[in-house]
């Protein structure tokens, strides 16, 4: 794909776009930016810094009408379209295209009677959690509440409540989306069953979503937090984790991560600068019920720090305490079809104190393994656990990249063949990775639907952007601005 650095500077300057931009500005309430404008870097940069974006044009959408105008502008000027809210999951840079930043669209409407919420495209889970908690309700958010709620849900979405309730995509009731003809549509199971099926699992390929309507769930009691052990205890702790998840009820969600904490004064002294094995606990019920399952894990090593307690819904993000500051993300993931001592031994071998990456095992199963009431494109429902590894912040990720590749190769005997869509992160994601995120028959159906709805493949930058292995022609240009159109990847 050609980058903006390969295009004539005159074609990317504001004077060259003056007439076109003036017309767009008359329709859009948010900012319109081209390279060189103040605010352009901040508007194009999200959480994941591993995929730097150099779009030819950015529209900072603040309303649904802004999105409609931006897509229609792209169509009439031969520009491919990308969209970003928080920027947690880019895989293909929107170089030379039009990037719609939906981060300003953050309205939330909670219907406590019907237990639903309407979420605009830029909404983060943190705000949804706060809005729903006064009613004793919670969204099916991820472990990191700073992630964009809409893109997470459309990609599938697993979080600390998912073993009881299923994937986030299973609980989407309606989608408002601007499709490739520049029209705003409301997509439901009744009105557009094929598109509704496809967008819940591969949504970014089928348009720019402006809002979703999703279920909220009742969580009367939450007993949750973390158990931190010395890294040298990880063999026994991992073995106890594997044993415990084999009988865990759907209301109990467990994950385990092995990593070295940075030596920072803001961290608890017990774990600061230490290599640790961290058990993450979420139980939707009483402390007594949870502790009946946690006893074996607690006895597997010397507990350095115990934060497991009755937890308010508003503090659900403290269970994993995922990073919120922007990061050059170098991550790999794999869905596992089984857990046993051989797998534990393999993970132990890859999690020494001098390892360059965090390694996490997250228990799946429960409602994640059952079909939803209304079918969707989410893959890997038969997985027993999710393996995720991500590099520590550093200027050079060469060692981490090599370690991660070896880890995934060594785990191949336990692999179910791919990764969950929302765990496909960064520039190293390939078309084969995207294909493996879905069942083969579902992938073929998705490609057919995308070809039917979007023969020009205008939404080729959205995640998972490499849904189709082929590169259909771009929209036919109707102005001189179309010279900024990128070459086909």
C-alpha positions as CSV (number, residue, x, y, z in Angstrom):
1,X,0.0,0.0,0.0
2,X,1.3,3.4,-0.8
3,X,1.8,5.7,2.1
4,X,1.3,9.5,2.3
5,X,5.1,9.9,2.2
6,X,5.0,8.5,-1.3
7,X,2.4,11.0,-2.5
8,X,3.2,14.5,-3.8
9,X,3.1,17.0,-0.9
10,X,1.0,19.4,-2.9
11,X,-1.8,16.9,-3.2
12,X,-2.0,16.6,0.6
13,X,-1.8,20.3,1.5
14,X,-4.8,22.2,2.7
15,X,-4.7,24.7,-0.3
16,X,-5.0,21.8,-2.8
17,X,-8.1,20.6,-0.9
18,X,-9.6,24.0,-0.2
19,X,-12.7,23.8,-2.3
20,X,-13.5,20.2,-1.3
21,X,-12.8,20.8,2.4
22,X,-15.0,23.9,2.4
23,X,-17.9,21.8,1.2
24,X,-17.3,19.1,3.7
25,X,-16.9,21.6,6.6
26,X,-20.3,23.0,5.8
27,X,-21.8,19.6,6.6
28,X,-19.6,18.5,9.5
29,X,-19.6,19.8,13.1
30,X,-16.3,18.2,14.1
31,X,-12.8,19.1,13.0
32,X,-11.4,18.3,9.5
33,X,-7.7,17.8,9.4
34,X,-5.0,17.1,6.8
35,X,-1.3,16.4,7.4
36,X,0.4,19.4,8.8
37,X,-2.6,20.8,10.6
38,X,-2.4,21.3,14.4
39,X,-4.2,18.5,16.1
40,X,-3.6,16.0,13.2
41,X,-1.1,13.8,15.2
42,X,-3.4,13.6,18.3
43,X,-6.4,12.8,16.2
44,X,-4.7,10.0,14.3
45,X,-3.0,8.4,17.3
46,X,-4.7,5.9,19.5
47,X,-3.8,3.5,22.2
48,X,-1.8,1.1,20.0
49,X,1.3,2.8,18.7
50,X,2.5,-0.1,16.7
51,X,0.4,0.9,13.7
52,X,1.1,4.6,13.0
53,X,-1.6,6.2,10.9
54,X,-1.0,8.7,8.1
55,X,-4.5,9.3,6.6
56,X,-4.8,11.9,3.8
57,X,-7.8,13.3,5.7
58,X,-9.3,13.0,9.2
59,X,-12.9,13.8,10.1
60,X,-13.4,14.1,13.9
61,X,-17.0,13.1,13.9
62,X,-19.2,14.5,16.7
63,X,-22.6,13.4,15.3
64,X,-24.1,10.7,13.2
65,X,-24.6,13.2,10.4
66,X,-20.8,13.9,10.5
67,X,-20.2,10.2,9.8
68,X,-22.7,10.1,7.0
69,X,-21.1,13.2,5.4
70,X,-17.6,11.7,5.8
71,X,-18.5,8.4,4.1
72,X,-20.3,10.2,1.3
73,X,-17.3,12.5,0.8
74,X,-15.0,9.4,0.6
75,X,-17.3,7.8,-2.0
76,X,-17.4,10.9,-4.2
77,X,-13.6,11.4,-4.0
78,X,-12.3,7.8,-4.3
79,X,-11.0,7.5,-0.7
80,X,-10.9,4.3,1.3
81,X,-12.3,4.7,4.9
82,X,-11.0,3.8,8.3
83,X,-12.5,4.4,11.7
84,X,-11.1,4.8,15.1
85,X,-12.5,5.5,18.6
86,X,-9.8,4.6,21.2
87,X,-7.4,3.0,18.8
88,X,-6.9,-0.3,20.7
89,X,-7.1,-2.7,17.7
90,X,-5.6,-1.4,14.5
91,X,-4.1,-3.9,12.1
92,X,-3.9,-1.9,8.9
93,X,-2.9,1.8,8.8
94,X,-5.4,4.2,7.1
95,X,-2.5,5.6,5.0
96,X,-3.7,7.8,2.2
97,X,-7.4,7.3,3.1
98,X,-10.0,9.0,5.2
99,X,-10.0,8.3,8.9
100,X,-13.2,8.9,10.9
101,X,-12.4,9.5,14.5
102,X,-15.6,8.7,16.5
103,X,-14.1,9.5,19.9
104,X,-16.4,12.5,20.5
105,X,-19.5,10.4,20.1
106,X,-20.0,9.3,23.7
107,X,-23.7,9.5,24.5
108,X,-25.1,6.7,26.6
109,X,-28.9,6.0,27.1
110,X,-29.6,3.4,29.8
111,X,-33.0,1.7,29.9
112,X,-33.1,0.1,33.3
113,X,-36.6,-1.4,32.8
114,X,-35.6,-3.3,29.6
115,X,-32.0,-3.7,30.8
116,X,-30.4,-2.2,27.7
117,X,-28.2,0.6,26.8
118,X,-27.7,2.6,23.5
119,X,-24.0,3.4,23.1
120,X,-22.6,5.8,20.6
121,X,-19.5,4.8,18.6
122,X,-16.9,6.5,20.7
123,X,-18.1,5.3,24.1
124,X,-15.7,3.7,26.5
125,X,-16.7,0.9,28.9
126,X,-15.7,3.0,31.9
127,X,-18.6,5.4,31.2
128,X,-21.1,2.6,30.5
129,X,-20.2,0.9,33.8
130,X,-20.7,4.2,35.7
131,X,-24.0,4.8,34.0
132,X,-25.4,1.3,34.6
133,X,-24.2,0.7,38.1
134,X,-26.8,2.8,40.0
135,X,-29.4,0.3,38.7
136,X,-27.5,-2.8,39.8
137,X,-26.7,-3.5,36.1
138,X,-23.5,-4.0,34.2
139,X,-22.5,-4.1,30.6
140,X,-20.6,-7.1,29.2
141,X,-17.4,-5.1,29.2
142,X,-13.8,-6.2,28.7
143,X,-11.2,-6.5,31.4
144,X,-9.8,-3.1,30.3
145,X,-12.7,-0.6,30.7
146,X,-10.8,2.1,28.7
147,X,-11.4,0.1,25.5
148,X,-14.1,1.3,23.0
149,X,-17.4,-0.4,23.8
150,X,-18.7,-0.6,20.3
151,X,-15.7,-2.1,18.4
152,X,-15.1,-4.5,21.3
153,X,-18.7,-5.8,21.1
154,X,-18.8,-6.0,17.3
155,X,-15.6,-8.1,17.3
156,X,-17.0,-10.6,19.8
157,X,-15.8,-9.4,23.2
158,X,-14.9,-11.5,26.3
159,X,-14.7,-10.0,29.7
160,X,-14.9,-11.0,33.4
161,X,-18.7,-11.6,33.2
162,X,-18.7,-13.6,30.0
163,X,-18.5,-17.1,31.3
164,X,-22.0,-16.6,32.7
165,X,-23.5,-14.4,29.9
166,X,-21.5,-15.1,26.7
167,X,-19.8,-12.9,24.2
168,X,-20.6,-9.2,24.0
169,X,-21.7,-9.7,20.4
170,X,-24.3,-12.2,21.6
171,X,-26.1,-9.4,23.4
172,X,-26.3,-6.7,20.7
173,X,-29.9,-6.0,19.8
174,X,-29.5,-3.4,17.1
175,X,-26.8,-1.6,15.1
176,X,-26.9,1.8,13.5
177,X,-24.4,1.8,10.7
178,X,-23.4,4.0,7.7
179,X,-23.0,1.5,4.8
180,X,-21.0,1.8,1.7
181,X,-23.7,3.7,-0.2
182,X,-23.5,6.5,2.4
183,X,-26.9,5.6,3.9
184,X,-27.6,5.3,7.6
185,X,-29.3,2.0,8.4
186,X,-30.7,0.3,11.5
187,X,-29.7,-3.3,11.4
188,X,-31.6,-5.9,13.4
189,X,-32.2,-9.7,13.2
190,X,-35.7,-8.9,11.8
191,X,-34.8,-6.3,9.2
192,X,-31.4,-7.4,7.9
193,X,-30.7,-10.9,9.2
194,X,-27.6,-11.6,7.1
195,X,-25.9,-8.2,7.9
196,X,-26.9,-8.5,11.5
197,X,-25.3,-12.0,11.6
198,X,-22.1,-10.7,10.0
199,X,-21.6,-7.5,11.9
200,X,-21.7,-9.3,15.2
201,X,-18.3,-10.8,14.9
202,X,-16.8,-8.9,11.9
203,X,-18.6,-5.5,12.2
204,X,-15.8,-3.2,11.1
205,X,-15.8,-4.7,7.6
206,X,-19.4,-3.7,6.9
207,X,-19.6,0.0,7.5
208,X,-19.0,2.8,10.1
209,X,-21.1,2.0,13.1
210,X,-22.6,5.0,14.8
211,X,-24.3,3.3,17.8
212,X,-25.4,-0.1,19.1
213,X,-28.1,-1.2,21.4
214,X,-26.9,-3.9,23.8
215,X,-28.1,-5.8,26.8
216,X,-27.1,-5.0,30.4
217,X,-27.0,-7.8,33.0
218,X,-28.0,-7.8,36.7
219,X,-25.1,-8.5,39.0
220,X,-26.4,-8.3,42.6
221,X,-23.1,-9.5,44.2
222,X,-19.5,-9.4,42.9
223,X,-16.6,-10.9,44.8
224,X,-13.4,-10.2,42.9
225,X,-9.8,-9.1,42.8
226,X,-6.4,-10.6,42.6
227,X,-4.1,-13.2,44.3
228,X,-0.4,-12.5,43.7
229,X,2.2,-15.2,44.2
230,X,6.0,-15.1,43.7
231,X,7.0,-16.1,40.2
232,X,9.0,-19.1,41.6
233,X,5.6,-20.6,42.7
234,X,4.1,-20.4,39.2
235,X,4.4,-24.2,38.6
236,X,2.2,-25.1,41.5
237,X,-0.1,-22.1,41.0
238,X,-0.6,-22.8,37.3
239,X,-1.3,-26.5,38.1
240,X,-3.9,-25.4,40.8
241,X,-5.5,-23.0,38.2
242,X,-5.9,-25.8,35.7
243,X,-7.5,-28.0,38.3
244,X,-9.8,-25.3,39.6
245,X,-11.2,-24.2,36.2
246,X,-12.1,-27.8,35.4
247,X,-15.0,-27.6,37.9
248,X,-15.6,-23.9,38.0
249,X,-19.3,-22.8,37.7
250,X,-20.3,-20.3,35.1
251,X,-20.5,-17.6,37.7
252,X,-16.7,-17.9,38.4
253,X,-14.2,-16.4,36.0
254,X,-10.5,-17.1,36.5
255,X,-7.4,-16.1,34.6
256,X,-3.7,-16.2,35.4
257,X,-0.8,-14.0,34.2
258,X,2.9,-14.4,34.8
259,X,4.9,-11.2,34.5
260,X,7.4,-8.9,36.1
261,X,6.1,-5.7,37.7
262,X,8.1,-2.5,37.0
263,X,9.9,-1.0,40.0
264,X,7.5,2.0,40.5
265,X,6.7,3.7,43.7
266,X,3.0,3.7,42.8
267,X,2.8,-0.1,43.0
268,X,2.3,-2.0,46.3
269,X,5.5,-2.8,47.9
270,X,4.7,-6.6,48.0
271,X,4.9,-6.9,44.2
272,X,7.0,-3.9,43.1
273,X,9.8,-5.0,40.8
274,X,9.0,-8.7,41.4
275,X,8.4,-11.5,39.0
276,X,4.8,-12.7,39.9
277,X,2.1,-15.1,39.1
278,X,-1.2,-13.2,39.3
279,X,-4.6,-15.0,39.6
280,X,-7.5,-12.8,38.5
281,X,-10.8,-13.7,40.2
282,X,-14.4,-12.7,39.4
283,X,-17.3,-14.4,41.1
284,X,-20.9,-13.3,40.6
285,X,-22.1,-14.4,44.1
286,X,-21.1,-14.5,47.7
287,X,-17.6,-14.7,49.2
288,X,-18.4,-18.1,50.7
289,X,-19.3,-19.6,47.3
290,X,-16.1,-18.3,45.7
291,X,-13.8,-19.3,48.5
292,X,-15.0,-22.9,48.2
293,X,-13.3,-22.9,44.8
294,X,-10.3,-20.7,45.6
295,X,-8.9,-22.8,48.5
296,X,-6.7,-25.0,46.3
297,X,-5.2,-21.9,44.5
298,X,-4.6,-20.1,47.8
299,X,-2.7,-23.1,49.1
300,X,-0.5,-23.5,46.0
301,X,2.0,-20.8,47.0
302,X,2.9,-17.9,49.3
303,X,0.4,-15.1,48.7
304,X,2.2,-11.8,48.4
305,X,-0.9,-9.7,48.0
306,X,-4.6,-10.5,48.2
307,X,-7.1,-8.0,46.9
308,X,-10.1,-10.3,46.5
309,X,-13.1,-8.7,48.2
310,X,-16.7,-7.7,47.7
311,X,-16.3,-5.4,44.8
312,X,-18.5,-2.5,43.6
313,X,-19.4,-2.8,39.9
314,X,-17.7,0.6,39.3
315,X,-14.4,-1.0,40.3
316,X,-14.6,-3.9,37.9
317,X,-11.6,-2.6,35.9
318,X,-9.3,-3.1,39.0
319,X,-9.5,-6.9,38.6
320,X,-7.0,-7.0,35.8
321,X,-5.6,-3.5,36.1
322,X,-4.8,-3.3,32.4
323,X,-2.6,-0.5,31.1
324,X,-4.4,2.6,30.0
325,X,-1.5,4.7,28.6
326,X,-0.6,4.4,24.9
327,X,1.7,1.6,24.1
328,X,3.6,0.1,21.1
329,X,1.7,-3.1,21.3
330,X,3.4,-6.4,20.3
331,X,1.0,-9.2,21.1
332,X,0.1,-12.7,20.0
333,X,-2.9,-14.9,21.0
334,X,-4.2,-18.4,20.6
335,X,-7.4,-20.2,21.6
336,X,-6.6,-23.5,23.4
337,X,-8.8,-26.6,23.2
338,X,-7.5,-28.1,26.4
339,X,-5.5,-27.5,29.6
340,X,-3.2,-30.1,31.2
341,X,0.1,-30.5,32.9
342,X,2.0,-30.6,29.6
343,X,0.6,-27.2,28.8
344,X,1.5,-25.9,32.3
345,X,5.1,-27.1,31.7
346,X,5.3,-25.3,28.4
347,X,4.0,-22.1,29.9
348,X,6.5,-22.3,32.7
349,X,9.4,-22.7,30.3
350,X,8.4,-19.5,28.6
351,X,7.8,-17.3,31.7
352,X,11.2,-17.1,33.4
353,X,12.0,-13.8,35.2
354,X,14.1,-12.6,32.2
355,X,11.2,-13.1,29.7
356,X,10.4,-10.1,27.6
357,X,6.6,-10.6,27.6
358,X,3.6,-11.1,29.9
359,X,1.8,-14.4,29.4
360,X,-1.9,-14.9,30.3
361,X,-4.3,-17.8,30.3
362,X,-7.9,-16.9,30.5
363,X,-10.5,-19.5,31.2
364,X,-13.3,-19.7,28.6
365,X,-16.2,-22.2,28.5
366,X,-19.5,-21.7,30.2
367,X,-21.9,-19.5,28.2
368,X,-19.0,-18.7,25.8
369,X,-19.2,-22.3,24.6
370,X,-23.0,-22.2,23.9
371,X,-24.7,-20.8,20.8
372,X,-26.4,-17.4,21.2
373,X,-30.1,-17.0,20.9
374,X,-29.6,-15.2,17.6
375,X,-26.6,-16.7,15.6
376,X,-23.6,-14.5,14.7
377,X,-20.1,-14.8,13.2
378,X,-18.1,-15.1,16.4
379,X,-15.7,-18.0,16.2
380,X,-13.9,-20.3,18.6
381,X,-16.9,-21.1,20.8
382,X,-15.4,-24.5,21.7
383,X,-12.2,-23.1,23.2
384,X,-11.3,-24.0,26.8
385,X,-8.9,-21.1,27.4
386,X,-7.4,-18.1,25.7
387,X,-3.6,-17.6,25.6
388,X,-2.4,-14.0,25.3
389,X,1.1,-12.7,25.4
390,X,2.2,-9.1,25.1
391,X,5.6,-7.5,25.2
392,X,6.8,-5.2,28.0
393,X,7.2,-1.5,27.0
394,X,10.6,-1.2,25.4
395,X,12.3,0.5,22.4
396,X,13.2,-2.9,20.9
397,X,10.7,-5.7,20.7
398,X,12.9,-8.1,18.8
399,X,13.5,-10.5,21.7
400,X,9.8,-10.4,22.6
401,X,8.7,-11.1,19.1
402,X,11.0,-14.1,18.9
403,X,9.9,-15.4,22.3
404,X,6.2,-15.1,21.3
405,X,6.6,-16.9,18.1
406,X,8.3,-19.8,19.9
407,X,5.6,-19.9,22.6
408,X,2.8,-20.2,20.0
409,X,4.8,-22.9,18.1
410,X,5.3,-24.9,21.3
411,X,1.6,-24.6,22.2
412,X,0.4,-25.8,18.8
413,X,-0.6,-29.3,20.2
414,X,-3.2,-27.5,22.4
415,X,-4.3,-24.9,19.8
416,X,-7.7,-25.0,18.2
417,X,-6.3,-23.3,15.1
418,X,-6.5,-19.6,15.7
419,X,-7.3,-16.5,17.8
420,X,-10.4,-14.6,18.8
421,X,-11.0,-11.6,16.6
422,X,-10.6,-9.0,19.3
423,X,-7.2,-10.4,20.2
424,X,-5.8,-9.8,16.7
425,X,-3.8,-6.7,17.4
426,X,-1.0,-4.8,15.6
427,X,0.7,-4.7,12.3
428,X,1.7,-8.4,12.2
429,X,-1.8,-9.7,11.8
430,X,-2.1,-11.5,8.5
431,X,-5.0,-12.5,6.2
432,X,-4.4,-16.1,7.4
433,X,-4.8,-14.9,11.0
434,X,-8.2,-13.2,10.2
435,X,-9.4,-16.3,8.3
436,X,-8.5,-18.5,11.3
437,X,-10.6,-16.3,13.7
438,X,-13.8,-17.7,12.1
439,X,-15.1,-21.1,11.3
440,X,-14.3,-21.9,7.7
441,X,-17.9,-21.9,6.5
442,X,-18.5,-18.6,8.4
443,X,-15.4,-17.0,6.8
444,X,-16.7,-17.9,3.4
445,X,-20.1,-16.5,4.1
446,X,-18.5,-13.3,5.4
447,X,-16.5,-12.8,2.3
448,X,-19.6,-13.4,0.1
449,X,-21.6,-10.9,2.1
450,X,-18.8,-8.3,2.0
451,X,-18.5,-8.8,-1.8
452,X,-22.3,-8.4,-2.1
453,X,-22.6,-5.3,0.1
454,X,-19.3,-3.6,-0.7
455,X,-17.9,-4.6,-4.1
456,X,-15.5,-1.6,-3.9
457,X,-14.1,-2.7,-0.5
458,X,-14.2,0.9,0.8
459,X,-14.0,-0.2,4.5
460,X,-10.6,-2.0,4.0
461,X,-8.9,-0.4,7.0
462,X,-11.3,-1.5,9.8
463,X,-10.6,-4.4,12.1
464,X,-10.4,-7.2,11.1
465,X,-9.5,-5.4,7.9
466,X,-8.0,-8.4,6.0
467,X,-11.4,-10.3,5.9
468,X,-11.1,-10.8,2.1
469,X,-7.9,-12.0,0.5
470,X,-8.6,-10.1,-2.7
471,X,-8.5,-6.3,-3.4
472,X,-11.5,-5.1,-5.4
473,X,-11.2,-1.8,-7.1
474,X,-11.6,1.4,-5.3
475,X,-14.7,3.7,-5.7
476,X,-14.6,5.5,-9.0
477,X,-13.1,9.0,-8.3
478,X,-15.1,12.0,-9.2
479,X,-12.7,14.8,-8.3
480,X,-9.0,15.7,-8.4
481,X,-8.7,14.8,-4.8
482,X,-8.9,11.2,-5.8
483,X,-5.3,11.3,-6.8
484,X,-4.6,10.8,-3.1
485,X,-6.2,7.4,-3.2
486,X,-3.8,4.7,-2.0
487,X,-2.6,1.9,-4.2
488,X,-4.3,-1.5,-3.6
489,X,-2.6,-3.5,-0.8
